[in-house]
Amino acid sequence: MVLGLLVGAKAEEYLERTEPGEFRVVSVGGEIVSLLRLYRQPQWWLGRALPSAQVPHLATPPQHRGAGHGARLLAGLLTELHGDGVPLVTLTPSNFPFYRGAGFEVAGAWTRYEASSEHLPRSTAPYRARPVSLDEPAELAAVYARVAPSRHGAFDRAEWFWPRLARRIRDKTTAAFVLDGPEGPAGWAVATLEFRPDPAPFQTRVEIADWGCLPGADAALFALFGGYGSMNGAVVWSGPDPDPAAIYALQDRFARLTDRWHWMLRLVDLPAALQARPWPAGVAGQVTFRVEDPTCPWNTGTWRLELAGGQAVVEAASGASGPAAAATADIRGLASLFSGFAGPDDLVRAGLLSGFDPEAVELLRAAFASPRPWTAEIY
């Protein structure tokens, strides 16, 4: 029953594509009263992969809700990750207040676009596409490994990702391609095709289940599906918001944003996460702030963030005094700041940063500048 609440699927089918070690549970009297599923995939931030975890599912049966079991389960997970040296965890929320109460905050987006094939580029030159099989995904994984560092927020995908992608689309008409460039493979696309009678007389719907390319190959990747213009083609894909490819690669800028979900991040270990994150080499200075974190008490304290030469040092500053010591940062606000989803000015307006003087805000503005974070996976 708990698994059914998680995914709306038969438990037997769900268990076929999971491993027992992915689950954490709280039980009372031998009965499961809350359950979550856990992945551990590093995540790319500004070209560096940091240890991270993901929570794709968390559920509590209706008769056990309101007793704090889910919160206790999540707190136990954070303690486990901290002990294992994993400084970050992300999830896509079904209940924003619940996860905000545990210190999570919006930190990135999953966004869906749609465009008519007739508005897509028509030539892949100087790139050339060739079909590949999802049954032998090693080549796709190799191309992804080249592309992922250029995506702010991308996962360093585990081996299980590609077989699960193949299972997810196995009942659909599927096409998979690798895009070869002058210097080797530069991108890939996995798409499913569906022929619909509506809008009349018919529509060819191309859902791009997974894609990616090195910078500069976006137009060629879109061109793989431009030929469906003669078949009233509609192409759907997920990308960053805004998506430079949707703006500049399409001939008439005719891409429509159709859906958006936000995912959340939690700083499990504040000093470890900040020290591991890449920083602009030309930004130097320091800022001191106070953090209260009842769920992860090891984050509570006054911290000094010092930046120089593209590196960060984060140290406890228990003896701090003066105006700087009055600055406070909500652990949730730091999650959005860490990913670059929100800047310090946004977080001051939201009440998640307070007491920072103008020089400190200017330093944070320069230090945390980044592309918009996004993930290709929705989980």
MARZAKE-127150 format. One record per residue: residue in three letters; x, y, z of N, C-alpha, C in turn. Coordinates in steps of 0.05 Angstrom, whole numbers, plus 32768, in hexadecimal, padded with zeros to 4 digits. Atoms other than C-alpha are relative to their C-alpha. Layout:
REM residues N
AlaXYZXYZXYZ...
***
This chain:
REM residues 379
Met80117FE88000800080008000801180198000Val7FEE7FE97FFF803980308011800C80057FE5Leu7FF47FFD801A805A80237FCE7FEB800B7FECGly80147FF58012801880307FAB7FFC801E8004Leu80017FE37FFB801580747FCD8017800F7FF3Leu7FE87FF3800B805B80837FB47FFD80057FE2Val7FFE7FFE801D805280757F6A7FE67FFA7FF1Gly80198006800E800A80627F5C80027FE87FEEAla7FFC801880118021801F7F407FFF7FE88012Lys800080197FF2801D7FD77F53801B7FFC800DAla7FE780037FF180517FC77F8880137FEC7FF3Glu7FEF8014800C806A7F8A7F628010800D7FE8Glu7FF27FF38016807A7FB47F2480158014800ATyr7FEE7FEC7FF5809A7FEA7F4E801A7FF3800ALeu7FE9800D7FF480C77FBA7F7380127FF37FEBGlu7FEF800B801580E07F9D7F31801680137FF8Arg7FEC7FEC800981057FDE7F23800D800F8018Thr7FF37FF47FE8811E7FED7F6A80117FEC800EGlu7FEF80117FF081507FD17F9B7FF98005801DPro80077FFD7FE481427FC47FE580108016800EGly7FEF7FED7FF3817D7FF07FF97FF9801D7FFAGlu80087FE58006815B802D7FDA7FEB800B8014Phe80167FF87FEE8126802F801180098005801CArg7FFE7FFB7FE48123804D80567FE48000800BVal801B80027FF580E8803F80847FFF8007801DVal80067FFE7FE480CA805080C77FEA7FEC8005Ser801580147FF980A2801880E77FF88002801DVal800B80007FE58076801581247FF17FE68004Gly800D801A7FFB80627FD1814080027FEE7FE9Gly7FFC80118017807D7FAF81027FF2800A7FE7Glu800E7FF5801780537FDA80D3800F80197FF5Ile7FF37FE9800D8073800B80A17FED80188002Val80117FE87FFE8059805080B2800A80177FEFSer7FF57FED801380868078808380177FF47FF1Leu7FEC800C801180B48067804A800A80147FECLeu7FF47FF0801680E4808B801B80137FEF7FF0Arg7FED800D8012810F80777FE0801780147FFCLeu7FE87FF08001815680907FD980127FF87FE9Tyr7FEA80048013818780997FA08019800E800AArg7FE87FF17FFA81CF80AF7FA6800F80047FE6Gln7FF27FF9801881E880D17F68800D801C8004Pro7FF47FE57FFE821B810A7F687FF180137FEDGln800E7FEC80108201814B7F4B801580157FF8Trp7FED7FEE800C8226817B7F1D7FF8801D8007Trp80037FE47FFA822E81C37F35801780107FF4Leu7FEB7FF0800D825481F37F0880197FF07FF8Gly7FEA8010800B827D81BB7EEA800D7FED8014Arg7FF480127FEC828B81957F2B7FEA7FEE800CAla801380137FF5826781567F4380047FFE801ELeu7FFF80027FE3825681587F8D7FF07FE88009Pro801180167FF5823D811D7FB77FE4800A8006Ser801B7FF87FFC81F281207FBA7FEE7FE88002Ala801480157FFF81B480F77FC87FE6800B7FF6Gln801A7FF8800A816D80F87FAC7FEB7FEF800DVal8017800F7FF5812A80E57FCA7FEA80017FECPro80157FFF801580FC80D17F917FE47FFB800CHis801A80067FF580C480B97FBF80008000801ELeu800480027FE380AB80C280067FE27FFF8005Ala801D80037FFB806780AB801F7FFA7FF5801CThr800B80097FE7804080A0805F7FE37FF87FFCPro801C800880037FFF807780607FED8013800DPro80137FEC7FF47FC180A2806E7FFB7FFC801DGln800780047FE47FB3808280B1801680078013His7FE97FFA7FEF7FF9809480CA8009801D7FFCArg7FF77FE580057FFD80DC80B17FFA80128019Gly80037FED7FEA8003811680E2800E7FF88019Ala7FF280097FE7802D80EE8114801D80077FFFGly7FE47FF880028070810980FB80127FEA7FF6His7FEF80168009808880C780DE801180087FE7Gly7FF17FF88017809C80E6809B801680138007Ala7FEB7FEE7FF880C2811E80BC80177FF2800FArg7FEB800F7FF280E680ED80E980117FEF7FEDLeu7FF2800F801580F880C280AD801380127FF1Leu7FEF7FEE800F811380FE80878017800A8011Ala7FEA7FF87FEF813B811680C380157FEA8004Gly7FEE80167FFE815980D180CA80117FFD7FE7Leu7FF180018019816D80D28081801580158000Leu7FEC7FEB800081908115808980177FF98013Thr7FEA80087FEE81B780FA80C580117FEB7FF3Glu7FF18015800E81CB80BD809B8012800C7FEBLeu7FF07FF3801581E280E8806180178010800BHis7FEA7FF07FF3820A8116808F80167FED8009Gly7FEB80137FF7822D80DA80AD80107FF47FE9Asp7FF2800B8018823E80C18067800E80157FF0Gly7FF17FEC800E825B810380517FF2800A7FE6Val800F7FF7801782238114801F7FF4801B8008Pro80087FE57FF68218816080257FE6800A7FF4Leu80187FF6800E81DB81677FF67FEC7FEA7FFCVal801580138008819881467FEA7FEA80107FF2Thr80147FF2800F816281597FB87FE77FEE7FFDLeu8018800E8005811A81457FA97FEC80127FF1Thr80167FF1800C80DC815A7F827FE87FFE8013Pro801380027FEA80A8816C7FB77FE37FFC7FF6Ser801D80018003805F81587FBA7FF380118015Asn800B7FF07FE9805681817FFA801680148008Phe7FEC7FEB7FFA807E81C27FFD80038006801EPro7FFD7FFA7FE3806E81D38046800E7FEB8010Phe7FF380157FF18084818F805E801E80017FFCTyr7FE38001800680C88191803C800D801A8009Arg7FF47FE77FF680D381DA804D80047FFE801EGly7FFD80047FE480C881C7809580187FEF8007Ala7FE880107FFC81028197808D8019800D7FF5Gly7FE97FF18009813081CC807080067FFF7FE3Phe7FFD8000801D812781C080267FF5801A7FF4Glu800B7FE9800E811C81F97FF580037FFD7FE2Val7FFF8002801D810F82027FAB801C80087FF6Ala7FE47FFC8009815281FE7F8780047FFB7FE2Gly7FFD8005801D814481EC7F3E7FE67FF97FF4Ala80198004800E811181DC7F0A80027FE97FECTrp80038013801680F981A67EDA7FEA800D7FEFThr80117FF0801180D981CB7E9F7FFB7FF27FE6Arg8007800D801A80B481B07E627FF980157FEBTyr80057FEE801780B281D37E1E7FF37FF07FEAGlu800C800C8018808C81C57DDE800380137FE9Ala7FFD7FF08018809981DD7D987FF77FF07FE8Ser8008800D8019807E81CF7D5380197FF87FF0Ser7FE88009800F80AF81A77D28800780137FEAGlu7FFA7FEE801680A881D97CF0801180178007His7FEF7FEA7FF780CC820C7D1A801C7FF78009Leu7FE6800A7FF8810881E07D29801480037FE9Pro7FEC80008015814A81E47D047FFE7FE67FF0Arg800280178012815081B47CC9801B7FF27FFBSer7FE6800C8007819B81A77CC380107FFA8019Thr7FEF80077FE981C781827CF5801E80077FFBAla7FE47FFA8006820781997CD2800C80148014Pro7FED80148009824081957CE47FFE7FE68010Tyr800380197FF08225815E7D127FF07FEC7FEFArg800F8016800E8209811B7CFB7FF47FED8014Ala800E80127FED81D680F07D1F80017FE37FF6Arg8002801C800681D780A57D227FF07FF28016Pro8011800E7FEC81A680757D4480117FEE8012Val7FF480137FED81BB804E7D827FEA7FF1800ESer801480117FF18199801A7DAE80028005801DLeu80017FFE7FE3818280247DF580087FE7800EAsp7FF8801A7FF581927FDB7E00801E7FFF8006Glu7FE37FFE7FFB81DC7FEE7DFE8007801D8005Pro7FFF7FE47FFB81DE80317E21801C800C8007Ala7FE67FF77FF8822980367E2E800880197FF0Glu7FF87FE88010823280687DF57FF080198009Leu80107FEA7FF681F880937E0D800B800A801BAla7FF57FF87FE6821680937E53801A800F7FFDAla7FE77FF28004825980A87E387FFC801D7FF6Val80067FE58009823B80E37E137FF580118017Tyr800A7FF17FE9821480F77E51801680098013Ala7FEA7FF97FEE825480F57E7A800F80197FF5Arg7FF37FE8800B8271812A7E4A7FEE80198004Val80127FE97FFF823381567E4D7FF98009801DAla800A7FFA7FE5822081527E97800F8016800EPro7FF27FEA7FF2825781807EB17FF8801C7FF7Ser80097FE58009823B81B97E877FE480068009Arg801B7FFC7FF681F681B17EA780018006801EHis80007FF87FE481ED81D67EE97FE97FF2800EGly8014800F7FF181C881A57F167FFC7FE47FF5Ala8004801B800B81CE81667EEB800B7FEB8012Phe7FF680177FF181D781227F0A80167FF27FF2Asp7FEB8012800B821480F77F017FF37FE48000Arg80138017800081E780BE7EEB800D7FE68006Ala7FF7801B7FFA81EF80797F087FFA7FED7FE9Glu80048014801681F1803B7EDC7FE37FF87FFCTrp801B8009800281A9802B7EEC7FEE80127FF0Phe80127FEC800D818E806A7ECA7FF77FF67FE4Trp80078006801C819180517E827FEE7FE87FFDPro801480168002816F800D7E8C7FE48009800AArg801A7FF77FF7813880307EB37FF380127FECLeu800B7FF08016812F80637E7B7FF57FEE7FEBAla800980138014812980297E4A7FE67FF38008Arg8018800C7FF780F480087E757FE980138000Arg80157FEC7FFF80CD80487E7D7FF380057FE5Ile800B7FF9801B80C480517E327FFE7FE77FEEArg7FFE8018801080C580087E1C7FE77FFA7FF0Asp80198005800E807C80077E067FFA80167FEBLys80057FEA8013808480447DD980137FFE7FE8Thr7FEF7FFF801780A0804F7D94801780138007Thr7FE97FF27FF680E780667DA4801680037FECAla7FE87FFC8011812280847D7F8015800D8011Ala7FEA7FF57FF1816680917D9D801780067FEDPhe7FEB7FF78012819F80B77D7C8018800A8010Val7FE87FF27FF781E680CD7D89800780147FEBLeu7FF87FEB801281FD810E7D6A801E80027FFFAsp7FE37FFF8003824481097D4F8008801B7FF5Gly7FF57FE78009826C81487D46801C7FFD7FF5Pro7FE58002800A82B081597D2980147FF58014Glu7FED800A7FEC82D181467D6B7FF47FE98010Gly800B80177FF282A781097D7D7FE380058008Pro801C7FFD7FF8826280FE7D9C7FFC801A8010Ala80057FE67FF4824481417DB17FE48001800CGly801A7FFF7FF581FD812F7DC57FF07FE67FFCTrp80118017800381C480FD7DC87FE380098004Ala801D7FFC7FFC817880F97DC77FF27FE58000Val801280187FFF814680C37DDB7FE4800B7FFFAla801B7FF58004810080D17DC17FEC7FEA7FFCThr80168011800580BD80AF7DC07FED800E7FEDLeu80127FF58014808B80B87D877FE47FF68005Glu801C80077FFD804080B97D8C7FF0800E7FEAPhe800F7FF48015800F80C57D537FE38003800AArg801A7FF97FF47FCF80E87D6A7FED800A7FEBPro80137FF780137F8F80F47D447FF7801D8005Asp80087FE47FF97F8681387D67801980108007Pro80137FF180117F90816F7D537FFF7FF67FE4Ala8004800C801B7F73815B7D108012800D7FEBPro8008801C80057F86813D7CE280107FEC8012Phe7FF080117FEE7FBE81207D0F80178011800AGln7FE87FF47FF67FFB81337D3880147FEB8007Thr7FEA80117FF8803E81127D40800D800D8019Arg7FF57FF57FE78053811D7D89801B7FF38006Val7FE5800A7FFA809E81157D9680078009801CGlu7FF97FFA7FE580AD81117DE0801E7FF88003Ile7FE380057FFC80F881187DED80047FF8801DAla7FFE800C7FE5810180EA7E29801B8007800DAsp7FE67FFA7FF5814B80FB7E318011800C7FEATrp7FF07FF38014817C81287E0D8017800F800DGly7FEA7FEE7FF781BB81517E13801480047FEACys7FEB7FFA801381F381707DEC80148013800BLeu7FEC7FED7FF8823381967DF37FF8801C7FF6Pro80077FE58009822D81E27DEC800680047FE2Gly7FFD7FFB801C822381F67DA37FF27FEC7FEEAla800D80158010820081B67D8C7FE180008003Asp801D80017FFA81B981C97DA37FF080017FE6Ala80107FFE801981A081DE7D5E80007FE67FF1Ala7FFE8019800E81B9819D7D407FEF7FEB800DLeu801080137FF1819781757D767FE280047FFAPhe801C7FFA8008815481987D687FFA7FF77FE4Ala80048007801C815E818B7D1E7FFA7FE37FFCLeu8007801D8003815781407D2B7FE27FFD7FFDPhe801D80047FFF810D814C7D337FF180157FEFGly800C7FEC8012810281857D017FF17FF37FE9Gly800C800D801780EE81537CCB7FE37FF98006Tyr801B80077FFA80AD81457CF07FED80177FFAGly80117FE98007809381897CD97FEB7FF87FEBSer801380088015807281687C9D7FEB7FED800BMet801480127FF4804D81397CCD7FF3800D8018Asn800D7FF17FEB803181707CF9800C7FF9801BGly7FF180087FE9806781617D2C800080148017Ala7FFC7FF07FE88068817B7D7380157FF38011Val7FE9800A7FF180A981737D9A7FFF800A801CVal80027FF97FE380AA81727DE6801A7FF8800DTrp7FE780077FF280E881757E1180028010801BSer7FFB7FF27FE78101818B7E56801B800E7FFEGly7FE77FF18001813781BF7E60800180158015Pro7FFF7FEB7FEB814E81F97E8B7FEC80167FFBAsp80137FEA8002812382367E97800F801A8007Pro80078003801C8131825E7E6E80137FED7FF2Asp7FF08013800F814C822D7E3A800C800F7FE8Pro7FF47FF28017817F824F7E0C7FFB7FF37FE6Ala8005800E8019817482197DD87FE480077FF5Ala801B7FFA8008812982287DD77FFE801D7FF5Ile80007FE48009813882727DCC801080047FE6Tyr7FEE7FF98015817282727D9C80027FEB7FEAAla7FFD801480148172822F7D787FE77FFD7FEELeu801880028010812A82317D617FFE80197FEDGln7FFF7FEC8015812182597D217FED80188007Asp80147FEB7FFB80E382807D397FFB8004801EArg80047FFE7FE380EB827B7D857FE57FF68008Phe801B80097FFD80AC82537D837FFF7FE88013Ala800180157FEB80B3822A7DC37FEE80098016Arg80147FF97FEC807C82287DF780077FF1801ALeu7FFC800D7FE68089821A7E417FE57FF58008Thr801A800D7FFA805381E87E537FFE7FF5801DAsp8002800B7FE5806581CE7E99801A8007800EArg7FE87FFB7FEF809581DC7ED27FFB7FF4801CTrp800080097FE580A581B87F12801A800A800DHis7FE87FF87FF280D581D07F47800A7FEA8012Trp7FF580137FED810481A37F6D800E800F8016Met7FF57FF37FE8812181B17FB2801A7FF38008Leu7FE680097FF7816581AB7FD180028005801EArg7FFB7FFD7FE3817C81A28019801E7FFF8004Leu7FE480017FF881C181B4803380037FEF8018Val7FFD80137FEA81D18178805E801780098012Asp7FE87FF67FF28216819280718008801B7FF5Leu7FFC7FE5800B821A81DD8068801D80077FFAPro7FE57FF98007826581E8806E800C7FEF7FEAAla7FF480128014827781AB80457FF580067FE4Ala800C7FFA801A824681BE800D800C801A7FF5Leu7FF67FE78009825F82068009801E7FFE7FF8Gln7FE48002800782A881F2800980057FF07FE7Ala7FFD80118017829E81BE7FD37FF6800D7FE6Arg800B7FF38018827781EC7FA4801580107FF1Pro7FED7FEE800F829F820E7F6C7FF8801D8004Trp80047FE47FFB82A782597F74800F80107FEAPro7FF37FEF801482B982927F44801C80078009Ala7FE47FFB7FF98305829B7F438005801D8007Gly7FFB7FE47FFC82FF82E77F437FF1800C8018Val80107FF57FEA82D282ED7F80800F7FFA801AAla7FF280037FE682F382F97FC47FF280118015Gly800C7FF27FE982D9830D80087FF57FEC8013Gln800B80117FEC82B682F280447FE6800B800AVal801A7FF97FF5827182F280637FFA7FEE8017Thr800680107FE8825982DB80A77FE280018005Phe801D80027FFC821382C380B77FF97FEA8014Arg800A80137FEC81EA829D80EA7FEC7FEE7FF4Val80138014800A81C4825D80DA7FF47FF18017Glu800E80127FED818F823881037FF57FE97FF0Asp80098018800F818281F180ED7FF87FEA8014Pro800880147FEC815981C7811E80007FE47FF6Thr8001801C800B8154818B80EF801C7FF57FFDCys7FE38008800281A0818980E2801080128012Pro7FF47FED7FED81BC81A88121801E80057FFCTrp7FE37FFC8005820481A08109800480197FEEAsn7FFE7FE8801081F481DA80D97FFC80198010Thr80067FE87FF081DF820981118019800D8009Gly7FE97FF17FF78210823F8121800580197FF0Thr7FF77FE880108233827E810880177FF77FEFTrp7FEC80098013825B827180CA800D80177FF1Arg7FF17FED80118290829880A480077FF37FE6Leu7FFA8009801B8293828D8059801580137FF4Glu7FEA7FF0800B82D582A5803C80077FF57FE4Leu7FFB8007801C82E182A57FF0801A800D7FF6Ala7FE87FF6800D832382AC7FCB800A7FEC7FEDGly7FF3801280148342828F7F8C7FEF7FE87FF8Gly801180168008830582657F7B7FFB7FEB8015Gln800380137FEA830582427FBE7FF0800E8017Ala800F7FF77FE982D982487FFC800A7FF38019Val7FFB800B7FE682EA823F80457FE880088012Val80177FFB7FEF82AF8238807580087FF7801CGlu7FF880067FE582BF823C80BF7FEC800B8014Ala80117FF67FEA829882448100800C801A8009Ala7FF77FE57FF7829B828C81177FF180078019Ser800F7FFC7FE782808287815D8005801A800EGly7FF97FE77FF382A482C681737FFA80187FF0Ala80067FE98012828982F2813B7FF08015800FSer800E7FEA7FF38271833681507FFD80177FEBGly80047FEA8012825A837781307FE97FFB7FEDPro8017800280128229838280F67FFF7FE57FF1Ala80008019800F8240834380D17FF37FEA800FAla800B80167FF0822B8317810B7FE280018001Ala801D7FFE800081E4833081047FF37FF37FE8Ala800B800C801981DB831080BF7FF77FE48006Thr800B801B7FFC81AF82D280BF7FF87FF47FE5Ala8008800E801981A2829E80887FF07FE88008Asp801180177FFC8169826D8088800D7FE97FF0Ile7FF48017800E8183822780757FF27FFB7FE6Arg800F80038019814C82258040800A80147FEBGly7FF67FEC8013816482668021801B7FF97FF5Leu7FE58007800981AB824C801E7FFF7FEA7FEBAla800380158014819282107FF67FFB800D7FE4Ser80067FF2801A8175823E7FBF801980107FF7Leu7FE87FF1800781B482697FC280167FEE7FF6Phe7FEB8013800881E2822D7FBD7FFD7FF87FE3Ser8004800A801B81C382157F7C800080167FEBGly80027FEA801381BD825A7F5D7FE480057FF7Phe801B7FFC8008817282547F587FF6801C8007Ala80087FE67FF7816982947F808019800F8008Gly7FEA7FEF7FF8819982CE7F8B7FFB800C801CPro80037FF57FE581A582F17FCE7FEA80158001Asp80147FEB80008177832B7FBA7FE47FF38002Asp801A800F7FFE813D82F97FAF7FFB7FF6801CLeu8003800C7FE6814A82D87FF17FFD80148017Val80067FEB7FED814D831980177FE380087FFFArg801C7FFA80038109832A7FFB7FEE7FEB800CAla801080167FF680F082E5800F80037FFD801EGly7FFC80027FE4810982EF805680127FE88008Leu7FEF80177FFA813A82B48051801D80088005Leu7FE77FF47FF8817782E180577FF9801B800DSer80057FE67FF38179831C80878019800A800EGly7FEA7FF47FF181AA834D80A6801A80027FF1Phe7FE87FFD801081DD834A806D8003801C7FF6Asp7FFC7FE5800981FC838D805E800480007FE1Pro7FFE7FFF801E820083A5801480197FF37FF5Glu7FE8800D800A8248838E800D7FFE7FE28001Ala8003801D7FFE8237834880257FED7FF67FEAVal80138008801581FB83447FF5800E80007FE5Glu7FF17FFF80198228835A7FBC80137FE97FFDLeu7FEE80178001825B83247FCD7FF07FE77FFALeu801080188005822582EF7FD07FF57FFF7FE3Arg800A7FFE801B820983087F8E80147FF67FECAla7FEA80088012824C82FF7F6B80087FE38004Ala7FF6801B7FF9825E82BE7F8F7FEE7FEA7FF6Phe801480158007821E82987F807FF580027FE4Ala800A7FFD801C821382AF7F3880057FE67FF2Ser7FFE801A800D820582717F0E7FEA7FFE7FEBPro80168006801181DB82557ED67FE87FF68010Arg8017800B7FF2819482417EE880027FE28002Pro7FFE801D7FFC819581FC7F077FE87FF17FF5Trp80178011800A816B81C57EE780097FE37FFFThr7FFA801C80048167817A7EE17FEE7FF67FE8Ala8010800C8015815181517EA57FED7FEB800BGlu801180147FF38133811D7ED47FEB800D8012Ile80147FF87FEC80F281277EF97FFD7FE88012Tyr800080177FEE80F180FC7F377FF38007801A
***
